[in-house]
Amino acid sequence: MKKCYTLIFLLFSSFTMLFAQEWEEKASLPASLNGRHHPVMFTDNEVAYYLTGANSTVESSDDFYRYDPVTDTWTQLDDFPGVARGFSIGVQTPTKGYIGFGLAQSGPLNDLWEFDFETETWTELSPCPCDPRFHPAFLASEDGKLYMGLGGGNGNKNDWWQYDIATDTWEEKATFPSFVRHHPYQFNIGEYQYVGMGHGAGIYNDLYRYDSTTDTWEQMADLPAEGRVAGAQFDYNGKGYVLSGDGDDHWFMDEGEFWEYDPEMDSWTQLPSHPGRSRWAPAALVMQGIVYFSSGYDYDNDIYINDLLAYQLEEVMSNVNETIDESLLSIFPNPTAGELTIELDLSIGHLEEILVFDVLGQLLDRLSPNNNTIHLNLPTGQYQLEFKTSEGVVNKKVQILK
């Protein structure tokens, strides 16, 4: 009996992984955008914001949109109040979004703007006392600092700057230790900032880690693939991600490659590519465990893209989380008409989220527990629940009887 249960669980895990590896098409950007390259995207983890960028008919733009993943709809907001631009870059903290730098009609920029997610208002901050530039590295740390460096403008650069959000001040830090370059990839993991790849004298596949406590750089494992530039990147759940872009000949790759970097192992793992060939200068972010990927330039068809694709990264992550003994979490009644009570042992931490799958492993819903009770508005049948706690994952089957 135990062997049979194990086989069923492995089959379910395979179905879950298969589902997680599919990219899903979402509502395209409004047609008035005409597609674009180098847009900026950031998120408060509830909605996504999309602004600026350029395309074949608009040299630079200042329009501003909000995407709601629940309704799969776009809403146009008041224009970004800064200079219209392309080749810019943005990051977010839990409460604010930031955008700066880029290329305007007047030339490269060195400004910095803050967007308050709660009030949806903009504040202009102190500009960087550095050379103006476009497509640099730009990161937000967990200790209230922003980091910016590299980029193009009057030649490629390798300087590195720290911005203190609390004091609205900039400070120059240790120079990036490798070749000057523009349009690198970057992500923040824990207390470290990671920067690498990009285009200088060549197109690189290297990666470096910056330690702000010692103001030092360390070289990490190279991307185990061809060099690349002008793609998208983000960090999530302690790992960094590199998505799409041009290859080492500054041209599209046959696939829109997707790579995950594990800092503990200092190693890379390839994930399923996005549909089609790779894109030049797209944008991406992760929101509620889902990757949203948009825009860029399609070399094959000579068009600027305005689509939106989604990828269930959360389910890939949950498969590598520690699996907890299911006896430490109970649900009742089971079978149920829909109402479930949850009891869990304190040793497995607090309950964060519940994922609901059908028997084929398709994700149906994400639930937040309310006083350890949930309601499943589902037809009669068998379902798999994945309980995410602060210490790992518990899997349970539940039977719905109406």
C-alpha positions, -999 to +999 in steps of 0.1 A: +000+000+000+028+024+009+045+018-025+013+024-043+008+058-025+043+068-033+037+061-070+005+082-070+024+111-053+052+109-079+027+109-107+009+139-092+043+157-088+051+150-125+017+165-135+023+195-114+058+201-129+044+196-164+017+222-158+043+246-142+065+244-173+038+259-196+038+296-205+003+311-206-008+340-227-025+368-209-042+401-220-020+420-243-010+455-237-035+481-251-031+484-288-023+521-285+011+512-271+021+497-304+046+474-287+079+486-274+114+477-262+131+487-229+099+493-209+100+495-171+079+471-149+076+469-112+050+455-087+037+457-052+029+419-055-008+427-060-007+445-094+020+453-119+030+487-133+043+493-168+058+525-182+082+542-206+101+524-233+104+531-270+093+516-304+097+521-341+072+551-342+078+566-307+114+576-298+105+576-261+074+575-240+060+586-206+027+567-206+019+546-175-003+515-171-015+492-143-021+455-148-045+435-126-038+398-126-071+389-110-092+405-138-064+402-165-070+438-175-050+469-181-058+504-169-041+536-181-029+559-154-017+595-155+015+598-175+048+594-157+058+630-147+095+627-156+111+631-190+098+607-216+124+580-221+135+546-234+164+524-222+154+531-186+153+507-156+132+502-125+131+482-092+107+480-063+107+477-025+076+463-007+060+498-006+076+518-035+087+515-071+117+533-085+127+544-120+156+563-133+182+569-159+175+560-196+177+579-229+156+609-237+155+631-268+180+654-250+204+625-243+212+602-214+196+608-179+207+606-143+174+613-125+156+591-099+118+589-092+098+571-065+063+558-069+041+552-038+021+520-043-006+530-018-013+565-031-001+559-067+018+592-066+053+602-078+081+620-060+113+631-077+144+623-057+180+635-058+197+627-091+228+606-092+260+627-090+274+605-117+276+604-155+241+602-171+235+568-187+211+543-201+203+507-194+226+504-163+223+478-135+198+489-109+189+470-077+170+474-044+184+458-013+167+446+018+183+473+040+168+503+024+194+510-002+194+512-040+224+502-061+232+515-096+262+511-119+276+502-153+255+512-183+261+532-215+262+568-224+295+586-231+312+552-234+305+521-213+310+523-176+319+501-146+313+525-116+290+515-087+268+538-066+247+533-035+216+554-029+202+557+007+164+559+006+161+573+041+185+602+036+180+607-002+218+606-007+242+590-032+276+575-024+301+560-048+313+525-040+340+500-052+342+498-089+327+468-107+358+445-111+355+435-147+350+450-182+330+482-187+296+473-202+260+482-207+227+464-204+238+437-179+216+413-160+212+418-122+194+405-092+194+410-054+195+379-031+196+384+006+223+409+016+241+406-018+238+422-052+246+402-083+256+417-116+270+402-148+268+395-185+260+424-208+278+441-237+312+458-237+342+449-259+323+416-263+292+400-249+298+382-216+286+353-196+302+362-163+286+370-129+298+390-098+286+394-063+288+427-044+290+427-006+279+461+008+292+453+043+328+451+030+324+471-002+339+442-022+332+422-053+336+384-059+334+365-091+308+337-092+300+309-116+296+319-152+263+313-170+269+279-186+257+291-220+265+317-246+270+352-235+240+374-236+227+410-233+195+430-233+172+406-216+151+406-185+158+395-149+143+393-114+150+376-080+125+354-061+126+332-030+164+333-026+173+328-063+181+349-093+166+346-128+178+355-163+153+355-191+157+360-229+178+387-245+204+385-274+231+359-276+268+364-280+264+377-316+240+404-304+212+386-323+183+365-313+188+330-299+168+300-312+150+299-279+140+324-252+162+309-226+153+310-189+180+304-163+178+301-125+208+309-103+212+293-069+236+313-047+240+286-021+253+262-047+268+289-070+252+271-099+228+276-128+197+255-138+179+260-171+141+263-170+116+261-198+121+288-225+094+313-233+075+307-266+093+317-297+128+329-302+145+352-277+137+389-276+158+420-274+150+443-245+118+428-230+107+433-193+098+408-166+088+406-129+075+380-105+042+386-087+025+361-063+048+334-075+040+340-112+065+354-138+050+381-161+070+387-193+063+413-219+074+434-249+108+435-266+118+433-302+110+404-325+138+400-350+120+374-371+091+397-379+107+431-374+081+441-349+079+455-314+058+432-292+029+442-268+020+407-254+020+395-219+030+359-209+028+342-175+047+313-160+039+295-128+073+297-111+058+291-077+050+255-085+085+248-097+098+263-064+074+243-042+087+210-057+121+218-042+108+230-008+112+206+021+082+182+023+069+180+058+054+149+074+017+151+065+007+138+100+017+172+114-013+189+095-049+177+096-080+188+077-116+179+085-142+170+076-129+150+047-150+144+025-165+178+028-192+199+011-166+227+008-158+240+043-125+228+058-109+233+092-071+231+094-051+220+124-012+221+123+016+213+147+035+244+158+068+227+147+059+233+111+056+271+114+027+293+104+005+287+074+012+311+045-008+299+015-028+270+001-026+259-036-055+239-050-049+214-079-072+191-098-063+154-103-042+163-134-021+187-114-036+219-129-035+248-105-071+259-098-068+285-070-046+301-044-061+306-009-051+326+022-062+308+054-086+327+076-085+316+112-074+282+100-106+277+079-110+277+041-140+273+018-136+253-015-161+264-041-156+233-063-177+206-079-178+171-066-145+154-071-110+147-057-085+175-053-049+180-041-041+207-016-006+220-011-002+238+022+028+262+023+041+269+057+072+289+069+090+256+073+080+237+041+052+221+023+024+196+033+004+178+006-032+166+013-060+151-008-095+162-002-128+148-015-156+173-023-192+159-021-221+182-029 
